[in-house]
């Protein structure tokens, strides 16, 4: 059987009765967190299911926590460092900013992100990033400042200059099922190196095209990998093997 890893999913958002079936569709998955409550649920799920590789962080598309709550989160991540695979999901609030719905200043979000980047360096963990379009170059500045090597830009979207910067720094990206119907993502897959590419669902986020009105599940990844094979003109088995190798080496269990 061809092995797959969903490198970015919010497993804690699925119902308990759905999780076993979801896990049967993958060889491993990285379940990212939204906040401390989300971290704790992912932690508990990973204790039950060894194929879950949990990442702990604070999703940027929401109001920032108070200093006290942020300190609690950092303390908890430090205490459970041996149980996590990465710091994530963290980043910058592109979509909130676009809608003029930021509750705090953009500078505060950058400051919080830099704190998470420092934490990832201190704990020697990869970092899973929400950083698209105009935000991506700011995140690159911070990663370079702190000499971060293992950075994963999930569902990345950005201009050619930023794409080249990611390639130069050997940062990983991951591709979702929207590859089947989004020209922007197809162009990215065409030019990005396969050895720096992973796949994800970002479930339960829903998709359009052939996946409309379907619950987002890891099995959709097979369609994504087949499309990567077609776009890049690389034999299908080779794409499966390379992407699984990339994922396992990036999110390695120590």
Residue pairs with C-beta under 8 A, 6 or more apart in sequence:
2 222
2 225
2 237
2 240
3 27
3 240
3 244
4 25
4 26
4 27
4 199
4 218
4 221
4 222
4 225
4 240
4 243
4 244
5 26
5 27
5 28
5 29
5 30
5 198
5 199
5 244
5 247
5 248
5 251
6 26
6 28
6 29
6 30
6 199
6 200
6 201
6 203
6 218
6 221
7 29
7 30
7 152
7 154
7 174
7 198
7 199
7 200
7 247
7 250
7 251
8 30
8 32
8 88
8 89
8 128
8 152
8 154
8 155
8 174
8 200
8 201
8 202
9 29
9 30
9 31
9 32
9 200
9 201
9 202
9 203
9 218
10 31
10 32
10 34
10 38
10 202
10 203
10 204
10 205
11 19
11 22
11 29
11 31
11 42
11 45
11 52
11 203
12 31
12 33
12 34
12 38
12 41
12 42
12 45
13 203
13 204
14 22
14 203
14 204
18 215
19 45
19 49
22 29
22 203
22 217
22 218
23 29
23 49
23 51
23 52
25 217
25 218
25 219
26 51
26 218
26 221
27 51
27 244
28 51
28 52
28 53
28 247
28 248
28 251
29 51
29 52
29 53
29 218
30 53
30 54
30 55
30 85
30 86
30 88
30 128
30 251
31 42
31 45
31 46
31 52
31 53
31 54
31 55
32 42
32 55
32 57
32 59
32 86
32 88
32 89
32 128
32 154
33 39
33 42
33 54
33 55
33 56
33 57
33 58
33 59
33 88
33 89
34 58
34 59
34 62
34 89
35 58
35 59
35 62
35 65
35 73
36 69
36 72
36 73
36 76
39 54
39 56
39 57
39 73
39 76
39 77
39 80
40 76
42 52
42 54
42 55
42 56
43 54
43 56
43 80
43 83
43 84
45 52
45 54
46 52
46 53
46 54
46 83
47 83
53 85
53 86
53 251
53 253
54 83
54 84
54 85
55 84
55 85
55 86
55 87
55 88
55 89
55 128
56 76
56 77
56 80
56 84
56 86
56 87
56 88
57 77
57 87
57 88
57 89
57 90
57 116
57 128
58 64
58 65
58 70
58 73
58 89
58 90
58 112
58 116
59 89
59 90
59 91
59 130
60 89
60 90
60 91
60 92
60 93
60 96
60 109
60 112
60 113
60 130
61 93
61 94
61 95
61 96
61 130
62 93
62 96
63 103
63 104
64 70
64 103
64 104
64 108
64 109
64 112
65 73
70 112
70 115
74 115
74 119
77 84
77 87
77 119
77 123
78 119
78 123
81 123
81 125
84 125
85 125
85 126
85 251
85 253
86 120
86 125
86 126
86 127
86 128
86 152
86 251
87 116
87 119
87 120
87 123
87 125
87 126
87 127
87 128
88 126
88 127
88 128
88 129
88 152
89 128
89 129
89 130
89 154
90 113
90 116
90 117
90 127
90 128
90 129
90 130
91 113
91 129
91 130
91 131
91 135
91 139
92 106
92 109
92 110
92 113
92 130
92 131
92 135
92 138
92 139
93 102
93 106
93 109
93 135
94 130
94 131
94 132
94 133
94 134
94 135
96 102
97 106
102 109
110 138
110 142
113 139
113 142
114 142
114 146
116 127
117 127
117 142
117 143
117 146
117 148
118 146
119 125
120 126
120 127
120 148
121 146
121 147
121 148
125 150
126 150
126 151
126 152
126 250
126 251
127 143
127 148
127 150
127 151
127 152
128 152
128 154
129 139
129 151
129 152
129 153
129 154
130 154
131 138
131 139
131 153
131 156
132 153
132 155
132 156
132 157
132 158
133 157
133 158
133 159
136 153
136 156
136 158
136 162
136 166
137 161
137 162
137 165
139 153
140 162
140 165
140 166
140 169
140 171
143 151
143 169
143 171
144 169
149 170
150 172
150 250
151 169
151 171
151 172
152 171
152 172
152 173
152 174
152 198
152 250
153 166
153 171
153 172
153 173
153 174
154 173
154 174
154 200
154 202
155 174
155 175
155 176
155 200
155 202
156 166
156 173
156 174
156 188
157 184
157 185
157 188
158 166
163 188
163 191
163 192
166 173
166 192
166 196
167 192
167 193
167 196
170 196
171 196
172 196
172 197
172 198
172 246
172 250
173 188
173 192
173 196
173 197
173 198
174 197
174 198
174 199
174 200
175 185
175 188
175 189
175 197
175 198
175 199
175 200
175 224
175 228
176 185
176 199
176 200
176 201
176 202
176 207
176 224
177 201
177 207
177 209
177 211
177 216
177 220
177 221
177 223
177 224
178 185
178 207
178 208
178 209
179 185
179 186
179 189
179 224
179 227
179 228
179 231
180 209
180 210
180 211
180 223
180 224
180 227
181 208
181 209
181 210
186 231
189 197
189 227
189 228
189 231
189 232
190 231
190 232
194 228
194 232
194 234
194 239
194 242
194 243
195 242
195 246
196 246
197 228
197 242
197 243
197 246
198 243
198 246
198 247
198 250
199 221
199 224
199 225
199 228
199 243
199 247
200 221
201 216
201 217
201 218
201 220
201 221
202 216
203 215
203 216
203 217
203 218
204 215
204 216
205 216
206 212
206 213
206 214
206 215
206 216
207 214
207 216
207 220
210 223
211 220
214 220
225 236
225 239
225 240
225 243
226 236
228 234
228 239
228 243
229 235
229 236
229 238
229 239
232 239
